[in-house]
Amino acid sequence: MVELDRDLIPILRTKFFSYADKFNIHEADALKFDFASLHQPPQPLRVVGNLPYNISTPLIFHLLSYAEQIEDMHFMLQKEVVDRLAAQPGESAYGRLGIMAQYYCHVEPLFIVPPEAFDPAPKVDSAIVRLIPYKNPAPG
């Protein structure tokens, strides 16, 4: 796990103490973290996260630079971001994020998470998306 929140890290260490042999917390900024340092060939990385809106796009771009070492990524994001990731040409949500993500990955929106699933309830819908990097992305 990569976590920057210094208040959350001790809570996580306590909560997952009995899994210490399988659960490692890397105290770092995920936007600058070297995800290749976690890669132990031949096993590819599997990335899972609940991404805050303000870092979701830059973090996804950062992770795309490690696509060759990643098997898949599953994220909970604001539904708006998932819509942009999966948008097709001609759709209003189509833009740089979707173009880049779809160049490197198969993008599969999985399901919507309504606001009432949270306490307190946010004012937006969330969604779960799966990104599966292509083994051989199209030549650029």
Stockholm file with secondary structure:
# STOCKHOLM 1.0

chainA/1-140         MVELDRDLIPILRTKFFSYADKFNIHEADALKFDFASLHQPPQPLRVVGNLPYNISTPLIFHLLSYAEQIEDMHFMLQKEVVDRLAAQPGESAYGRLGIMAQYYCHVEPLFIVPPEAFDPAPKVDSAIVRLIPYKNPAPG
#=GR chainA/1-140 SS CEECCTTHHHHHHHHTGGGTTTCCCEESCTTTCCGGGGCBTTBCEEEEEECCHHHHHHHHHHHHTTGGGEEEEEEEEEHHHHHHHHCCTTSTTCSHHHHHHHHHEEEEEEEEECGGGSSSCCSSCEEEEEEEECSSCCCC
#=GC SS_cons         CEECCTTHHHHHHHHTGGGTTTCCCEESCTTTCCGGGGCBTTBCEEEEEECCHHHHHHHHHHHHTTGGGEEEEEEEEEHHHHHHHHCCTTSTTCSHHHHHHHHHEEEEEEEEECGGGSSSCCSSCEEEEEEEECSSCCCC
//
